[in-house]
Amino acid sequence: MGCSLGISPFVHPFHRLPPSPFVPELSPPPSSVAAAKLRDTTFLHPHDSGSSSPPKPSPTKSLLDGKFSKGSSKELDHEWSFDSDENVNIEDGVCVDDGVNVEDGDDGVNVEDGVNVEYEVNVDDGVNVEDEVNVDDGVNLRPCSSSGPNEPFIGMVFDDVEDAQAFYKVYARKKGFAIRTNHTRLSKEEKKLIAVDYVCSREGFRRERSKQKERIISEPAETKIGCKALMGIKKVGEKWIVCKFVLEHNHLLLTPRSTSLLRGHRIVTRVQKNLIMTLNESGVPTRKIMSVLSKEAGGDFNVGCIGKDVENYLGNKRRKLFEEGDAQRLYAYFFDRQCKEPGFVYSMQVDENGCMGSCFWADARSRASCQYFGDVVTFDATYLTNIYKMPFVPFSGVNHHHQTIMFGCALLVNETAESYVWLLRTWQEAMLGRAPSTIITDDDKAMAKAIGEVLPNTTHRLCLWHILQKFPEHLAYVYNRFPDFQKDFHHCIHNTITIDEFEHEWSVILVKYELGDNTWLQNLYNRREKWVPAYLRSTFCAGMSTTQRSESMNKFFKDYVRSSTMVSDFVHQYEKALDARYFKEKEKDVRTKSTCAILKTCYKIEEASIVYTRKSFTIFQDELFNSQRYNSTKFSNEGESKTYRVVPHGKETPLYHVTLESGGDKVTCTCHMFEFMGILCRHILCVLGKKSKLDCLSQHHILERWTINAKSRPIIDIPILEGHVTPQDDLAMRKNSLMMQFYVIAELGTKSRKKLNHLSLALDKVHNELLLMEDDDNIEESVGPVGRESTYESISQRSQVVSNFSQTIQDPPRVPTKGRPKSLRAKNPKEMQPTKKRRCSVCKNEGHARNNCPLVRDIGHTVQVDSTNLDS
């Protein structure tokens, strides 16, 4: 018997895993669903059943699978070579299907024929270079005849229009200019291509209406200057013949090395695209991507593209994803992830207009970790990470290695109490109903209201750091007037041990600095049980007093996401962050189990404490070692309990009282380190040492969450596939194995020209054979061996219940940035002094700068300014 997340009336059982990732096709919603204002799309527990089935895989190829169609190979029967006085190895190509390297509408547009051309030119210096046309659909066109002429001429014959374009492009690159297609003519009857004119990219002139158009940004430099160079071809029979050729240019030509930077000769190859996407998904910026491409190509001039081309390629990819729908891709990711990982859960709200609202997700590892270490949870919503300005809300805690771990996360549509109530209920249900003993949040009224409603038995602690950050803002006049206020305030908050000490010092501060009538301070004092350390020392917080654990995850995400990040991309970055966190946990596990700690004392209790993880053992060892610096004396004896005074050697303060019950199993200290953190403090260890009770560590004083075996207890209700390889992982492993083998072969093949030619021919042969080979492995994998199929069926039986959301989910509305909110801090008098006004360096007037000076209308043109005005 299970329960569901949310209020959706649609519950569908999950029967079997799909063979590959897919984007489900969603049909319009029934009227009963459309009437609901907000509803969730996913349920969490595996034992529910429904009457419908999950969405069927769509026949349309998903953008996430990265697959491309393949074609057949085709060979041509001629190749070209040119003479040159320079040592140049030219490799060139055109790839237009991705929208990269498209010129402005005023300057002409490069040909979009889907041809990816790569050339190598045979130069006089003995370099053997082959011409190759690599068509995007897998077709390889290799001209392979004897050497041809140096430049086009009237009557020159080509087999295909692609050969003519490729020939003229190689010629243009050698001479130092770029080409584009200017005119194409079709036959009247069949509408087939019969003539093409290829011209210099500087042919023609910019349109007058484009020049007269008012521009917000500066007008780009002129590229068209009326160059007449061209090569025209027409179709005669089955051949293409050069019918027009103009050699002369009216501009300077570049060197072959510099020509590679012209727009018409720049290209982002398929190999570069894969590398660019890999680096971009890992958060590498464009400038560093270009550095990697330059290193791989052997220099900046050999890359074949510039940083703008990389930005264009990534921008086109993003636009294609926007066309599909950001929220729809997010839903498809959640659904596909849940099909592959039975312990993965998610919930998504949708409003009456079909727009995505708040969403929550957690994988099996996070849910299991919450069962082990979910006694203390930090909850923070101060970081905006996407184009919709939806707050990213991570649930985080600390594991047995004192590392930050995740218990799931959410993207909220707003920060109201209703949103937090929905999120906390959803999160608690995903964690099998477990409520934390302590939750640490920012000082937010909506959060406090939601926690009081959903988690009434949980101790709600406010982040001490956020509280202390507000004092300089609200009490700035006190800081400026009284230099000793900060010192006294710090001692009152951090150095008071008991509640009585705090109350006494707080009263002294109110009187000394005349703060008795401060309303804000009084309101904060009324909630002192939630943030003052003296009140919370006896509450277990796993050593945490702030939301730093959540904010550390925010810092990690800042390297991967920006304000323009889509939510469908954000979940992939979150998955990477989660994998990195659990990998570090595994590293600590191996280190703890494969190494021995170095002992510092002669006490046997130190040897007994090796049950701790290495980090926990280090903390305990420091307390044990420092206990030798303290002295304890009996203070009182009341019945079966004895109280000791513990102070540092030769000092009277600070003073701690340790109470030892009969038998020594129960020991308390006024510092309450054991209650707060779960590890014995130095003051208790000092008293135990005096009583000669440091031979062993009592089980009562060992908290299981800090030990090596903290995760030994199995969680039956959360299926975790340890070591299971998904089809995508299997594909990645096969690709990685081949890449390693290719790398070794490439190293051998580049040692000599003979080996290079032999390897190139062998690869061409294998390539053609693979194109003709049927994918029998796909059929075999779809059926799979009996063991694998039975494994999938057993997994699907334990999988979570998935609901079929019968509607295309719309993206949430984008929220424009409003800038930094106005600060409430009282400024210092020096800060209130008027600042120096801006003065233009052109007209010397105040109120504006050179870039928006009214005298400067067109950037790039000479501005005539009165000299008397400049001298004034």
Solvent accessible surface area in square Angstrom, and as a share of the most:
residue,aa,sasa,rsa
1,M,221,0.99
2,G,26,0.25
3,C,72,0.43
4,S,40,0.26
5,L,1,0.01
6,G,35,0.34
7,I,129,0.66
8,S,14,0.09
9,P,94,0.59
10,F,57,0.24
11,V,41,0.24
12,H,11,0.05
13,P,23,0.15
14,F,19,0.08
15,H,117,0.52
16,R,162,0.59
17,L,21,0.11
18,P,29,0.19
19,P,101,0.63
20,S,48,0.31
21,P,28,0.17
22,F,15,0.06
23,V,25,0.15
24,P,3,0.02
25,E,112,0.50
26,L,24,0.12
27,S,64,0.41
28,P,116,0.73
29,P,40,0.25
30,P,52,0.33
31,S,98,0.63
32,S,79,0.51
33,V,5,0.03
34,A,49,0.38
35,A,88,0.68
36,A,32,0.25
37,K,142,0.60
38,L,66,0.33
39,R,7,0.02
40,D,3,0.02
41,T,1,0.00
42,T,0,0.00
43,F,1,0.00
44,L,0,0.00
45,H,25,0.11
46,P,29,0.18
47,H,131,0.59
48,D,34,0.18
49,S,92,0.59
50,G,31,0.30
51,S,117,0.76
52,S,45,0.29
53,S,55,0.35
54,P,23,0.14
55,P,11,0.07
56,K,160,0.68
57,P,73,0.46
58,S,15,0.10
59,P,125,0.79
60,T,97,0.56
61,K,109,0.46
62,S,7,0.04
63,L,84,0.42
64,L,75,0.37
65,D,41,0.21
66,G,52,0.50
67,K,109,0.46
68,F,142,0.59
69,S,93,0.60
70,K,107,0.45
71,G,22,0.21
72,S,73,0.47
73,S,44,0.29
74,K,99,0.42
75,E,115,0.51
76,L,13,0.06
77,D,98,0.51
78,H,31,0.14
79,E,41,0.18
80,W,13,0.05
81,S,15,0.10
82,F,3,0.01
83,D,71,0.37
84,S,29,0.19
85,D,154,0.80
86,E,82,0.37
87,N,131,0.67
88,V,29,0.16
89,N,91,0.47
90,I,9,0.04
91,E,101,0.45
92,D,4,0.02
93,G,0,0.00
94,V,22,0.13
95,C,9,0.05
96,V,7,0.04
97,D,75,0.39
98,D,15,0.08
99,G,29,0.28
100,V,4,0.02
101,N,10,0.05
102,V,55,0.32
103,E,20,0.09
104,D,66,0.34
105,G,58,0.56
106,D,32,0.16
107,D,10,0.05
108,G,13,0.12
109,V,71,0.41
110,N,20,0.10
111,V,36,0.21
112,E,115,0.52
113,D,60,0.31
114,G,22,0.21
115,V,9,0.05
116,N,4,0.02
117,V,6,0.04
118,E,63,0.28
119,Y,0,0.00
120,E,61,0.27
121,V,3,0.02
122,N,51,0.26
123,V,8,0.05
124,D,94,0.48
125,D,67,0.35
126,G,66,0.64
127,V,39,0.23
128,N,69,0.35
129,V,2,0.01
130,E,62,0.28
131,D,2,0.01
132,E,48,0.21
133,V,1,0.00
134,N,40,0.20
135,V,26,0.15
136,D,37,0.19
137,D,61,0.31
138,G,12,0.12
139,V,25,0.14
140,N,25,0.13
141,L,13,0.07
142,R,44,0.16
143,P,1,0.00
144,C,66,0.40
145,S,37,0.24
146,S,92,0.59
147,S,80,0.52
148,G,28,0.27
149,P,50,0.31
150,N,76,0.39
151,E,62,0.28
152,P,2,0.01
153,F,102,0.42
154,I,105,0.53
155,G,35,0.34
156,M,11,0.05
157,V,81,0.47
158,F,2,0.01
159,D,37,0.19
160,D,35,0.18
161,V,28,0.16
162,E,53,0.24
163,D,1,0.00
164,A,0,0.00
165,Q,20,0.09
166,A,2,0.01
167,F,0,0.00
168,Y,2,0.01
169,K,6,0.02
170,V,2,0.01
171,Y,5,0.02
172,A,0,0.00
173,R,20,0.07
174,K,35,0.15
175,K,75,0.32
176,G,3,0.03
177,F,3,0.01
178,A,2,0.02
179,I,11,0.06
180,R,16,0.06
181,T,26,0.15
182,N,46,0.23
183,H,99,0.44
184,T,79,0.46
185,R,101,0.37
186,L,99,0.49
187,S,24,0.15
188,K,175,0.74
189,E,150,0.67
190,E,120,0.54
191,K,137,0.58
192,K,123,0.52
193,L,57,0.28
194,I,69,0.35
195,A,6,0.04
196,V,4,0.02
197,D,7,0.03
198,Y,7,0.03
199,V,3,0.02
200,C,0,0.00
201,S,19,0.12
202,R,76,0.28
203,E,41,0.18
204,G,21,0.20
205,F,145,0.61
206,R,13,0.05
207,R,127,0.47
208,E,112,0.50
209,R,169,0.62
210,S,10,0.07
211,K,86,0.36
212,Q,141,0.63
213,K,122,0.52
214,E,167,0.75
215,R,81,0.29
216,I,180,0.92
217,I,137,0.69
218,S,55,0.36
219,E,62,0.28
220,P,59,0.37
221,A,85,0.66
222,E,82,0.37
223,T,58,0.34
224,K,22,0.09
225,I,56,0.28
226,G,8,0.08
227,C,0,0.00
228,K,146,0.62
229,A,1,0.00
230,L,36,0.18
231,M,0,0.00
232,G,0,0.00
233,I,0,0.00
234,K,90,0.38
235,K,81,0.34
236,V,72,0.42
237,G,62,0.59
238,E,144,0.64
239,K,89,0.38
240,W,17,0.06
241,I,44,0.22
242,V,1,0.00
243,C,42,0.25
244,K,81,0.34
245,F,43,0.18
246,V,53,0.30
247,L,79,0.39
248,E,121,0.54
249,H,43,0.19
250,N,88,0.45
251,H,30,0.13
252,L,165,0.82
253,L,76,0.38
254,L,76,0.38
255,T,74,0.43
256,P,16,0.10
257,R,156,0.57
258,S,41,0.27
259,T,0,0.00
260,S,5,0.03
261,L,82,0.41
262,L,52,0.26
263,R,87,0.32
264,G,7,0.07
265,H,1,0.01
266,R,26,0.09
267,I,10,0.05
268,V,2,0.01
269,T,30,0.18
270,R,84,0.31
271,V,118,0.68
272,Q,24,0.11
273,K,24,0.10
274,N,79,0.40
275,L,53,0.26
276,I,0,0.00
277,M,53,0.24
278,T,80,0.46
279,L,29,0.14
280,N,47,0.24
281,E,82,0.37
282,S,51,0.33
283,G,17,0.16
284,V,37,0.21
285,P,55,0.35
286,T,31,0.18
287,R,173,0.63
288,K,99,0.42
289,I,0,0.00
290,M,37,0.16
291,S,71,0.46
292,V,52,0.30
293,L,4,0.02
294,S,18,0.11
295,K,168,0.71
296,E,132,0.59
297,A,37,0.29
298,G,61,0.59
299,G,27,0.26
300,D,103,0.53
301,F,74,0.31
302,N,96,0.49
303,V,7,0.04
304,G,17,0.16
305,C,5,0.03
306,I,56,0.28
307,G,22,0.21
308,K,118,0.50
309,D,0,0.00
310,V,0,0.00
311,E,87,0.39
312,N,48,0.25
313,Y,9,0.04
314,L,21,0.10
315,G,18,0.17
316,N,23,0.12
317,K,65,0.27
318,R,71,0.26
319,R,137,0.50
320,K,91,0.38
321,L,31,0.15
322,F,54,0.23
323,E,146,0.65
324,E,56,0.25
325,G,14,0.13
326,D,0,0.00
327,A,0,0.00
328,Q,14,0.06
329,R,10,0.04
330,L,0,0.00
331,Y,0,0.00
332,A,2,0.01
333,Y,18,0.07
334,F,0,0.00
335,F,2,0.01
336,D,17,0.09
337,R,35,0.13
338,Q,0,0.00
339,C,2,0.01
340,K,50,0.21
341,E,36,0.16
342,P,0,0.00
343,G,0,0.00
344,F,1,0.00
345,V,0,0.00
346,Y,0,0.00
347,S,0,0.00
348,M,0,0.00
349,Q,20,0.09
350,V,0,0.00
351,D,36,0.19
352,E,93,0.42
353,N,107,0.55
354,G,0,0.00
355,C,28,0.17
356,M,3,0.01
357,G,6,0.06
358,S,0,0.00
359,C,0,0.00
360,F,0,0.00
361,W,4,0.01
362,A,0,0.00
363,D,2,0.01
364,A,2,0.02
365,R,72,0.26
366,S,0,0.00
367,R,1,0.01
368,A,5,0.04
369,S,2,0.02
370,C,1,0.00
371,Q,22,0.10
372,Y,29,0.11
373,F,1,0.00
374,G,0,0.00
375,D,26,0.13
376,V,0,0.00
377,V,0,0.00
378,T,0,0.00
379,F,0,0.00
380,D,0,0.00
381,A,4,0.03
382,T,74,0.43
383,Y,32,0.12
384,L,87,0.43
385,T,1,0.01
386,N,1,0.00
387,I,19,0.10
388,Y,7,0.03
389,K,44,0.19
390,M,4,0.02
391,P,4,0.03
392,F,0,0.00
393,V,0,0.00
394,P,0,0.00
395,F,0,0.00
396,S,0,0.00
397,G,0,0.00
398,V,0,0.00
399,N,0,0.00
400,H,4,0.02
401,H,8,0.04
402,H,25,0.11
403,Q,32,0.14
404,T,9,0.05
405,I,4,0.02
406,M,0,0.00
407,F,0,0.00
408,G,0,0.00
409,C,0,0.00
410,A,0,0.00
411,L,0,0.00
412,L,0,0.00
413,V,67,0.38
414,N,65,0.33
415,E,79,0.36
416,T,57,0.33
417,A,15,0.11
418,E,126,0.57
419,S,10,0.07
420,Y,0,0.00
421,V,19,0.11
422,W,31,0.11
423,L,0,0.00
424,L,0,0.00
425,R,130,0.47
426,T,4,0.03
427,W,1,0.00
428,Q,39,0.17
429,E,31,0.14
430,A,0,0.00
431,M,0,0.00
432,L,55,0.27
433,G,44,0.42
434,R,75,0.27
435,A,48,0.37
436,P,4,0.02
437,S,58,0.37
438,T,1,0.01
439,I,0,0.00
440,I,0,0.00
441,T,0,0.00
442,D,24,0.12
443,D,32,0.17
444,D,45,0.23
445,K,180,0.76
446,A,21,0.16
447,M,4,0.02
448,A,36,0.28
449,K,132,0.56
450,A,0,0.00
451,I,3,0.01
452,G,49,0.47
453,E,93,0.42
454,V,18,0.10
455,L,4,0.02
456,P,96,0.60
457,N,149,0.76
458,T,13,0.08
459,T,54,0.31
460,H,19,0.09
461,R,4,0.01
462,L,4,0.02
463,C,1,0.01
464,L,14,0.07
465,W,129,0.45
466,H,27,0.12
467,I,0,0.00
468,L,42,0.21
469,Q,97,0.43
470,K,58,0.25
471,F,1,0.00
472,P,57,0.36
473,E,49,0.22
474,H,59,0.26
475,L,0,0.00
476,A,8,0.06
477,Y,112,0.42
478,V,1,0.00
479,Y,52,0.20
480,N,78,0.40
481,R,151,0.55
482,F,49,0.20
483,P,120,0.76
484,D,86,0.44
485,F,2,0.01
486,Q,116,0.51
487,K,156,0.66
488,D,41,0.21
489,F,15,0.06
490,H,97,0.43
491,H,83,0.37
492,C,0,0.00
493,I,0,0.00
494,H,65,0.29
495,N,77,0.39
496,T,2,0.01
497,I,25,0.13
498,T,52,0.30
499,I,76,0.39
500,D,113,0.59
501,E,78,0.35
502,F,0,0.00
503,E,44,0.20
504,H,122,0.55
505,E,42,0.19
506,W,9,0.03
507,S,60,0.38
508,V,72,0.41
509,I,11,0.05
510,L,40,0.20
511,V,123,0.71
512,K,113,0.48
513,Y,7,0.03
514,E,125,0.56
515,L,4,0.02
516,G,52,0.50
517,D,144,0.74
518,N,28,0.14
519,T,111,0.65
520,W,57,0.20
521,L,6,0.03
522,Q,82,0.37
523,N,73,0.37
524,L,3,0.02
525,Y,40,0.15
526,N,86,0.44
527,R,73,0.27
528,R,49,0.18
529,E,86,0.39
530,K,67,0.28
531,W,0,0.00
532,V,0,0.00
533,P,17,0.11
534,A,9,0.07
535,Y,41,0.16
536,L,7,0.04
537,R,53,0.19
538,S,69,0.45
539,T,30,0.17
540,F,45,0.19
541,C,0,0.00
542,A,4,0.03
543,G,34,0.33
544,M,11,0.05
545,S,33,0.21
546,T,29,0.17
547,T,0,0.00
548,Q,127,0.56
549,R,55,0.20
550,S,0,0.00
551,E,51,0.23
552,S,39,0.25
553,M,0,0.00
554,N,9,0.04
555,K,144,0.61
556,F,51,0.21
557,F,0,0.00
558,K,124,0.53
559,D,98,0.51
560,Y,54,0.21
561,V,6,0.03
562,R,142,0.52
563,S,74,0.48
564,S,51,0.33
565,T,11,0.06
566,M,0,0.00
567,V,0,0.00
568,S,2,0.01
569,D,35,0.18
570,F,0,0.00
571,V,1,0.00
572,H,56,0.25
573,Q,15,0.07
574,Y,6,0.02
575,E,47,0.21
576,K,72,0.30
577,A,0,0.00
578,L,2,0.01
579,D,64,0.33
580,A,38,0.29
581,R,47,0.17
582,Y,19,0.07
583,F,130,0.54
584,K,107,0.45
585,E,5,0.02
586,K,120,0.51
587,E,90,0.40
588,K,73,0.31
589,D,27,0.14
590,V,97,0.56
591,R,130,0.47
592,T,10,0.06
593,K,143,0.60
594,S,80,0.51
595,T,65,0.38
596,C,125,0.75
597,A,27,0.21
598,I,146,0.74
599,L,74,0.37
600,K,118,0.50
601,T,24,0.14
602,C,124,0.74
603,Y,66,0.25
604,K,131,0.55
605,I,1,0.01
606,E,0,0.00
607,E,99,0.44
608,A,38,0.30
609,S,0,0.00
610,I,103,0.52
611,V,64,0.37
612,Y,4,0.02
613,T,1,0.00
614,R,47,0.17
615,K,101,0.43
616,S,0,0.00
617,F,5,0.02
618,T,56,0.33
619,I,32,0.16
620,F,0,0.00
621,Q,9,0.04
622,D,56,0.29
623,E,16,0.07
624,L,0,0.00
625,F,80,0.33
626,N,23,0.12
627,S,6,0.04
628,Q,84,0.38
629,R,146,0.53
630,Y,33,0.13
631,N,70,0.36
632,S,5,0.03
633,T,65,0.38
634,K,110,0.47
635,F,111,0.46
636,S,35,0.23
637,N,88,0.45
638,E,129,0.58
639,G,74,0.71
640,E,132,0.59
641,S,24,0.15
642,K,59,0.25
643,T,25,0.15
644,Y,5,0.02
645,R,77,0.28
646,V,0,0.00
647,V,24,0.14
648,P,24,0.15
649,H,105,0.47
650,G,89,0.85
651,K,126,0.54
652,E,130,0.58
653,T,98,0.57
654,P,62,0.39
655,L,56,0.28
656,Y,31,0.12
657,H,52,0.23
658,V,0,0.00
659,T,37,0.21
660,L,8,0.04
661,E,62,0.28
662,S,70,0.45
663,G,66,0.63
664,G,9,0.09
665,D,87,0.45
666,K,116,0.49
667,V,7,0.04
668,T,46,0.27
669,C,4,0.03
670,T,35,0.20
671,C,21,0.13
672,H,55,0.25
673,M,36,0.16
674,F,36,0.15
675,E,45,0.20
676,F,45,0.19
677,M,33,0.15
678,G,1,0.01
679,I,0,0.00
680,L,1,0.00
681,C,1,0.01
682,R,63,0.23
683,H,12,0.05
684,I,2,0.01
685,L,0,0.00
686,C,15,0.09
687,V,0,0.00
688,L,10,0.05
689,G,29,0.28
690,K,112,0.48
691,K,68,0.29
692,S,92,0.59
693,K,79,0.33
694,L,9,0.05
695,D,91,0.47
696,C,91,0.55
697,L,13,0.06
698,S,36,0.23
699,Q,147,0.65
700,H,112,0.50
701,H,7,0.03
702,I,30,0.15
703,L,57,0.28
704,E,109,0.49
705,R,16,0.06
706,W,0,0.00
707,T,13,0.07
708,I,51,0.26
709,N,99,0.51
710,A,8,0.06
711,K,72,0.30
712,S,79,0.51
713,R,124,0.45
714,P,104,0.65
715,I,28,0.14
716,I,160,0.81
717,D,83,0.43
718,I,4,0.02
719,P,11,0.07
720,I,63,0.32
721,L,50,0.25
722,E,137,0.61
723,G,76,0.73
724,H,57,0.26
725,V,70,0.40
726,T,29,0.17
727,P,58,0.37
728,Q,62,0.28
729,D,67,0.35
730,D,42,0.22
731,L,98,0.49
732,A,59,0.46
733,M,117,0.52
734,R,100,0.37
735,K,121,0.51
736,N,90,0.46
737,S,70,0.45
738,L,91,0.45
739,M,109,0.49
740,M,120,0.53
741,Q,103,0.46
742,F,99,0.41
743,Y,139,0.53
744,V,89,0.51
745,I,64,0.32
746,A,46,0.36
747,E,86,0.39
748,L,94,0.47
749,G,5,0.05
750,T,98,0.57
751,K,142,0.60
752,S,49,0.31
753,R,116,0.42
754,K,170,0.72
755,K,99,0.42
756,L,67,0.33
757,N,57,0.29
758,H,134,0.60
759,L,32,0.16
760,S,40,0.26
761,L,120,0.60
762,A,39,0.31
763,L,88,0.44
764,D,41,0.21
765,K,131,0.56
766,V,73,0.42
767,H,68,0.30
768,N,43,0.22
769,E,86,0.38
770,L,101,0.50
771,L,28,0.14
772,L,141,0.70
773,M,111,0.50
774,E,138,0.62
775,D,78,0.40
776,D,90,0.46
777,D,85,0.44
778,N,89,0.45
779,I,119,0.61
780,E,117,0.53
781,E,68,0.30
782,S,69,0.45
783,V,100,0.57
784,G,14,0.14
785,P,78,0.49
786,V,128,0.74
787,G,48,0.46
788,R,101,0.37
789,E,64,0.29
790,S,57,0.37
791,T,56,0.33
792,Y,51,0.19
793,E,86,0.39
794,S,49,0.32
795,I,4,0.02
796,S,3,0.02
797,Q,145,0.64
798,R,112,0.41
799,S,6,0.04
800,Q,0,0.00
801,V,4,0.02
802,V,0,0.00
803,S,2,0.01
804,N,40,0.21
805,F,12,0.05
806,S,22,0.14
807,Q,27,0.12
808,T,65,0.38
809,I,3,0.01
810,Q,87,0.39
811,D,43,0.22
812,P,6,0.04
813,P,98,0.62
814,R,147,0.54
815,V,64,0.37
816,P,105,0.66
817,T,102,0.59
818,K,184,0.78
819,G,60,0.58
820,R,199,0.72
821,P,109,0.68
822,K,189,0.80
823,S,43,0.28
824,L,128,0.63
825,R,91,0.33
826,A,46,0.36
827,K,110,0.47
828,N,50,0.26
829,P,100,0.63
830,K,161,0.68
831,E,85,0.38
832,M,130,0.58
833,Q,116,0.51
834,P,130,0.82
835,T,121,0.70
836,K,196,0.83
837,K,143,0.61
838,R,147,0.54
839,R,142,0.52
840,C,1,0.00
841,S,66,0.43
842,V,12,0.07
843,C,3,0.02
844,K,73,0.31
845,N,79,0.41
846,E,90,0.40
847,G,66,0.64
848,H,30,0.13
849,A,24,0.19
850,R,148,0.54
851,N,127,0.65
852,N,92,0.47
853,C,4,0.02
854,P,69,0.43
855,L,82,0.41
856,V,37,0.21
857,R,192,0.70
858,D,75,0.39
859,I,116,0.59
860,G,81,0.78
861,H,120,0.54
862,T,119,0.69
863,V,53,0.30
864,Q,159,0.71
865,V,37,0.21
866,D,88,0.45
867,S,70,0.45
868,T,95,0.55
869,N,54,0.28
870,L,70,0.35
871,D,121,0.63
872,S,106,0.68
